[in-house]
Amino acid sequence: MTEARSVIKVPVSGLPERHHDVFEHAVRNVLSTETARTTYAQIIDGFPIASVAQDKRWYDIDYEHPVFKSNHDQLCPGAWEKMEEFHASFDIDVLSMDERVSRPIDLTPGPSLYGIRWIQTTNNINTVIQLLHAYSAESVGSRAFQLRLIEMVAVAVHQLAVMLHKLGDLKQHDEWKSWKPPNRYIGPDYSPDPKPYPTLFVHCHFRAYPQYPDGVADMVGYWAENRILGGVVLFDRGESGNQCREVFFHSDRKNVTDRIYALTEEQKQNLSAFFAHTSNQQSSLLPIVGDSRNRVRVNHEDAVFMFHVYRDRWEREVLDYRQYPRRCKEIALDYPEMEDDNRN
């Protein structure tokens, strides 16, 4: 079991002027989109709109929840106005990037159904990811700079969601927060439904809130990345754990793979162009979601320790392989190469 550890935060105001300006422009372009405004307004509301709560690959929110039963199909009065107030008064220098230290995780490899098994041992892994330093060290416009800029923007999107969640919601549906699913299966083999998530702002693969620095608020942050950008943003960290060699998304959306996928070169170029644009012509770019063209994919259970694909090592629960569900059937949505086999 991992334990939460505090992280050092460094304000973005200390960035070199050119790097600061490019970052601010990119964040403001993201915040100007309808997707971002609607997402942050829902956090202010306190609950997602029903259609958004249903837009998940796996239906892991109870269908009896009041969000669905009461048809929460629009924002509560005041949520949009508070979001607009937040947007108008936003100052980029309120953001502070983590000099993130991955907490010690006691692990060792062994045989498993997926090629690797991770169980607790006495080996500690410590990795320091100094994001601001890494970003400011790259030449503006270079490939390495663009990858670090994507990371900076992803962390900003996440952090703003954390901040809004901590400020508190409109409290117009407080009774929904204590809702529990009914006991549907009464009998000798009765097993109660799983305890509801502490928030409906949840990505199905980023729920390990006891080990997150900001707890449940980080769950909300990962959900916001998924809704605004198209997925939680991850990177190929390499053997050292400090690198940013490639960018991956992990989506939780209906009819989108739940495997982790690398962005195509075209998607990365479009995203960089969107960060830099000075008009509203590209406002519909976000969210970016994977399709059959995203051929480089990784199973989430293998991502961190086999392929070094993550943003922070502690973002996922560390499970024994026996706790991972087996993929009962491979489908083209998750394995697009199957379409090639079918054509041949």
C-alpha positions as CSV (number, residue, x, y, z in Angstrom):
1,M,0.0,0.0,0.0
2,T,1.4,3.4,-0.9
3,E,1.1,6.4,1.3
4,A,0.3,10.0,0.3
5,R,3.3,12.3,0.4
6,S,3.3,16.1,0.2
7,V,4.9,17.7,-2.8
8,I,6.8,20.9,-3.2
9,K,5.1,23.5,-5.4
10,V,7.0,26.1,-7.4
11,P,5.1,29.1,-8.8
12,V,5.0,29.5,-12.6
13,S,5.7,33.2,-12.2
14,G,9.4,32.3,-12.0
15,L,9.5,31.0,-15.5
16,P,11.6,32.8,-18.2
17,E,9.5,35.4,-19.9
18,R,9.2,33.7,-23.3
19,H,8.4,30.3,-21.7
20,H,5.9,32.0,-19.4
21,D,4.1,33.8,-22.2
22,V,3.8,30.6,-24.4
23,F,2.5,28.7,-21.4
24,E,-0.1,31.3,-20.5
25,H,-1.3,31.7,-24.1
26,A,-1.7,27.9,-24.4
27,V,-3.7,27.7,-21.1
28,R,-5.9,30.6,-22.0
29,N,-6.7,29.0,-25.4
30,V,-7.8,25.8,-23.6
31,L,-9.9,27.8,-21.1
32,S,-11.6,29.7,-23.9
33,T,-13.2,26.5,-25.3
34,E,-16.8,25.5,-24.7
35,T,-15.6,22.1,-23.5
36,A,-13.4,23.6,-20.7
37,R,-16.1,26.1,-19.6
38,T,-18.8,23.4,-19.4
39,T,-16.4,21.1,-17.5
40,Y,-15.4,23.6,-14.9
41,A,-19.0,24.8,-14.5
42,Q,-20.0,21.3,-13.7
43,I,-17.4,21.2,-10.9
44,I,-18.9,24.4,-9.5
45,D,-22.3,22.9,-9.8
46,G,-21.2,19.9,-7.7
47,F,-22.4,17.2,-10.1
48,P,-21.9,16.3,-13.7
49,I,-24.7,16.7,-16.2
50,A,-26.4,13.3,-16.7
51,S,-25.3,12.9,-20.3
52,V,-21.7,13.6,-19.3
53,A,-21.9,11.1,-16.3
54,Q,-23.0,8.5,-18.8
55,D,-20.3,9.2,-21.3
56,K,-18.0,6.5,-20.0
57,R,-16.5,3.4,-21.5
58,W,-17.6,1.4,-18.5
59,Y,-20.9,2.2,-16.8
60,D,-19.5,2.4,-13.2
61,I,-21.9,5.0,-11.8
62,D,-25.1,3.4,-10.4
63,Y,-28.0,3.9,-12.7
64,E,-30.3,4.6,-9.7
65,H,-28.2,7.7,-8.8
66,P,-30.3,10.9,-8.5
67,V,-28.2,12.5,-11.2
68,F,-30.0,10.1,-13.6
69,K,-33.2,9.5,-11.7
70,S,-33.8,13.3,-11.3
71,N,-32.6,13.9,-14.9
72,H,-29.9,16.4,-14.0
73,D,-29.6,17.5,-17.6
74,Q,-28.6,21.1,-17.1
75,L,-26.4,23.2,-14.8
76,C,-27.9,24.5,-11.6
77,P,-28.6,28.3,-11.6
78,G,-25.5,30.3,-10.9
79,A,-23.0,27.6,-11.9
80,W,-22.3,29.1,-15.4
81,E,-22.1,32.6,-14.0
82,K,-19.6,31.6,-11.4
83,M,-17.5,29.9,-14.1
84,E,-17.6,33.1,-16.2
85,E,-16.5,35.1,-13.2
86,F,-13.6,32.6,-12.6
87,H,-12.6,32.8,-16.2
88,A,-12.6,36.6,-16.3
89,S,-10.5,36.9,-13.2
90,F,-8.1,34.1,-13.9
91,D,-4.4,34.9,-13.3
92,I,-1.9,32.4,-14.6
93,D,0.4,33.1,-11.8
94,V,-1.9,31.4,-9.3
95,L,-0.6,28.1,-10.7
96,S,2.3,26.4,-9.0
97,M,3.8,23.3,-10.6
98,D,4.8,20.4,-8.4
99,E,8.4,19.4,-8.1
100,R,6.9,15.9,-7.9
101,V,8.6,13.3,-5.9
102,S,7.2,9.8,-6.5
103,R,6.6,8.2,-3.1
104,P,8.5,5.0,-2.2
105,I,6.6,2.0,-3.7
106,D,7.8,-1.4,-2.5
107,L,7.7,-3.6,-5.5
108,T,9.4,-6.5,-7.2
109,P,8.7,-8.3,-10.5
110,G,7.4,-11.9,-10.8
111,P,5.5,-14.1,-13.2
112,S,1.9,-13.1,-14.1
113,L,-0.8,-13.5,-16.7
114,Y,0.2,-10.2,-18.2
115,G,4.0,-10.8,-18.3
116,I,4.7,-9.1,-15.0
117,R,3.5,-9.3,-11.4
118,W,4.1,-6.6,-8.9
119,I,4.1,-7.4,-5.2
120,Q,5.5,-5.7,-2.1
121,T,9.1,-6.0,-1.2
122,T,11.7,-3.8,0.4
123,N,13.0,-2.0,-2.7
124,N,12.3,1.7,-2.8
125,I,11.8,3.7,-6.0
126,N,12.3,7.5,-5.7
127,T,12.0,9.8,-8.7
128,V,12.0,13.5,-8.8
129,I,10.3,15.1,-11.7
130,Q,11.2,18.8,-11.8
131,L,8.6,20.0,-14.4
132,L,9.3,23.8,-14.4
133,H,13.0,23.2,-14.7
134,A,12.6,20.7,-17.5
135,Y,10.2,23.0,-19.4
136,S,12.3,26.1,-19.1
137,A,15.5,24.2,-20.1
138,E,14.1,23.4,-23.6
139,S,14.4,25.7,-26.6
140,V,11.1,27.3,-27.5
141,G,9.6,25.5,-30.5
142,S,11.6,22.4,-30.3
143,R,10.0,18.9,-30.1
144,A,11.1,18.5,-26.5
145,F,9.7,21.9,-25.7
146,Q,6.3,21.0,-27.2
147,L,6.1,17.8,-25.2
148,R,6.9,19.6,-22.0
149,L,4.3,22.3,-22.9
150,I,1.7,19.6,-23.3
151,E,2.6,18.4,-19.8
152,M,2.5,21.9,-18.4
153,V,-1.0,22.5,-19.8
154,A,-2.3,19.1,-18.6
155,V,-1.1,19.8,-15.1
156,A,-2.7,23.3,-15.3
157,V,-6.0,21.8,-16.4
158,H,-5.8,19.3,-13.6
159,Q,-4.8,21.9,-11.0
160,L,-7.6,24.3,-11.8
161,A,-10.1,21.6,-11.3
162,V,-8.6,20.8,-8.0
163,M,-8.8,24.4,-7.0
164,L,-12.4,24.7,-8.0
165,H,-13.4,21.5,-6.2
166,K,-11.7,22.8,-3.0
167,L,-13.5,26.1,-3.2
168,G,-16.8,24.2,-2.8
169,D,-19.8,23.8,-5.0
170,L,-23.2,25.5,-5.0
171,K,-24.6,23.0,-2.5
172,Q,-28.0,22.8,-4.3
173,H,-28.1,19.0,-4.2
174,D,-26.3,18.2,-0.9
175,E,-28.7,15.3,-0.2
176,W,-27.3,13.5,-3.3
177,K,-23.8,13.4,-1.7
178,S,-25.0,10.9,1.0
179,W,-26.9,8.7,-1.5
180,K,-26.2,5.0,-1.4
181,P,-27.3,2.3,-3.9
182,P,-30.3,0.2,-2.8
183,N,-29.8,-3.4,-1.6
184,R,-31.0,-5.1,-4.7
185,Y,-30.0,-8.7,-4.0
186,I,-31.3,-10.0,-0.7
187,G,-30.8,-13.7,0.0
188,P,-28.3,-16.2,1.1
189,D,-25.7,-15.1,-1.4
190,Y,-26.3,-11.4,-0.8
191,S,-23.4,-9.1,-1.4
192,P,-23.9,-5.3,-1.0
193,D,-23.2,-3.1,-3.9
194,P,-19.7,-1.5,-3.8
195,K,-19.4,1.7,-1.8
196,P,-20.1,4.7,-4.1
197,Y,-17.3,6.9,-5.3
198,P,-16.7,10.0,-3.1
199,T,-17.4,12.0,-6.2
200,L,-19.1,11.4,-9.6
201,F,-16.3,13.3,-11.2
202,V,-14.3,10.1,-11.8
203,H,-12.2,8.5,-14.4
204,C,-12.5,4.7,-14.0
205,H,-8.7,4.2,-13.9
206,F,-7.8,7.1,-11.6
207,R,-9.6,6.4,-8.4
208,A,-6.7,5.9,-5.9
209,Y,-7.5,9.0,-4.0
210,P,-6.1,7.9,-0.6
211,Q,-2.6,8.1,-2.1
212,Y,-3.1,11.4,-4.1
213,P,-1.6,14.6,-2.7
214,D,-4.9,16.3,-3.0
215,G,-7.1,13.3,-2.3
216,V,-10.6,13.3,-3.9
217,A,-9.8,16.7,-5.5
218,D,-7.2,14.9,-7.7
219,M,-9.9,12.5,-8.8
220,V,-11.8,15.5,-10.0
221,G,-8.6,16.8,-11.7
222,Y,-8.1,13.6,-13.7
223,W,-11.8,13.7,-14.7
224,A,-11.4,17.2,-16.0
225,E,-8.4,16.3,-18.1
226,N,-10.4,13.5,-19.7
227,R,-13.3,15.8,-20.5
228,I,-11.4,18.8,-21.7
229,L,-8.3,17.4,-23.4
230,G,-9.7,13.9,-24.3
231,G,-7.9,11.8,-21.8
232,V,-5.6,11.9,-18.8
233,V,-2.2,12.9,-20.2
234,L,0.7,10.5,-19.7
235,F,4.3,10.3,-20.9
236,D,7.0,7.8,-21.7
237,R,9.3,8.5,-18.8
238,G,12.0,6.1,-19.9
239,E,14.2,4.1,-17.5
240,S,15.2,7.2,-15.5
241,G,11.5,8.2,-14.8
242,N,12.4,11.8,-15.6
243,Q,12.0,11.9,-19.3
244,C,9.2,13.1,-21.6
245,R,9.8,11.0,-24.7
246,E,6.3,10.6,-26.0
247,V,2.7,11.7,-25.1
248,F,-0.1,9.3,-24.4
249,F,-3.8,9.7,-23.5
250,H,-5.9,7.5,-21.3
251,S,-9.6,8.1,-22.0
252,D,-12.7,7.2,-20.2
253,R,-15.4,7.9,-22.9
254,K,-18.1,6.0,-24.6
255,N,-16.9,4.2,-27.8
256,V,-13.3,5.1,-27.1
257,T,-10.7,2.5,-26.2
258,D,-9.8,2.2,-22.5
259,R,-6.2,1.2,-23.4
260,I,-3.6,3.9,-23.2
261,Y,-2.7,5.2,-26.7
262,A,0.1,7.4,-28.1
263,L,-1.0,10.5,-29.9
264,T,-0.3,10.5,-33.6
265,E,2.2,13.0,-35.1
266,E,-0.8,14.8,-36.7
267,Q,-2.6,15.0,-33.3
268,K,0.5,16.4,-31.6
269,Q,1.0,19.0,-34.4
270,N,-2.7,20.0,-34.2
271,L,-2.5,20.3,-30.4
272,S,0.7,22.5,-30.6
273,A,-1.0,24.7,-33.3
274,F,-4.0,25.0,-31.1
275,F,-1.9,26.1,-28.1
276,A,-0.3,28.8,-30.3
277,H,-3.3,30.0,-32.3
278,T,-4.5,33.6,-32.0
279,S,-8.0,33.3,-33.4
280,N,-11.1,31.2,-32.7
281,Q,-10.7,29.1,-35.9
282,Q,-9.4,26.0,-34.0
283,S,-11.8,26.2,-31.0
284,S,-13.4,22.9,-31.9
285,L,-10.1,20.9,-31.7
286,L,-10.7,19.8,-28.1
287,P,-11.2,17.1,-26.9
288,I,-8.9,14.9,-28.9
289,V,-9.9,11.2,-28.7
290,G,-8.2,8.2,-30.0
291,D,-9.5,6.1,-32.9
292,S,-8.2,3.3,-35.2
293,R,-5.3,5.5,-36.3
294,N,-3.8,5.5,-32.8
295,R,-1.9,2.2,-33.2
296,V,0.6,2.5,-30.4
297,R,-1.2,1.2,-27.3
298,V,-0.5,-0.1,-23.8
299,N,-2.6,-1.9,-21.3
300,H,-3.1,0.1,-18.2
301,E,-2.0,-2.7,-15.9
302,D,1.4,-2.8,-17.7
303,A,1.9,0.9,-18.3
304,V,3.9,2.1,-15.3
305,F,6.3,-0.8,-14.6
306,M,6.7,-2.4,-18.0
307,F,6.6,0.5,-20.3
308,H,7.3,3.5,-18.0
309,V,4.2,5.3,-19.2
310,Y,2.7,7.6,-16.6
311,R,2.8,11.1,-15.4
312,D,3.3,10.3,-11.7
313,R,4.2,6.8,-10.5
314,W,1.6,7.0,-7.7
315,E,-1.4,7.8,-10.0
316,R,-2.6,4.2,-10.1
317,E,-3.3,1.6,-7.4
318,V,-0.6,-1.0,-7.2
319,L,-2.3,-4.4,-7.5
320,D,-1.3,-8.0,-7.4
321,Y,-1.9,-9.4,-10.9
322,R,-4.7,-11.6,-9.5
323,Q,-6.8,-8.4,-8.9
324,Y,-6.7,-7.4,-12.6
325,P,-9.7,-8.4,-14.6
326,R,-8.8,-10.5,-17.6
327,R,-9.8,-9.1,-20.9
328,C,-12.5,-11.6,-21.8
329,K,-12.6,-10.6,-25.5
330,E,-10.4,-8.6,-27.7
331,I,-12.3,-6.2,-29.9
332,A,-11.3,-3.8,-32.7
333,L,-12.1,-0.8,-30.6
334,D,-9.2,-1.7,-28.3
335,Y,-7.1,-3.6,-30.8
336,P,-7.4,-1.9,-34.2
337,E,-5.0,-4.3,-35.8
338,M,-7.8,-6.8,-35.8
339,E,-9.4,-4.8,-38.6
340,D,-6.3,-5.4,-40.7
341,D,-6.5,-9.1,-40.0
342,N,-10.1,-9.2,-41.0
343,R,-9.3,-7.5,-44.4
344,N,-6.6,-9.9,-45.2
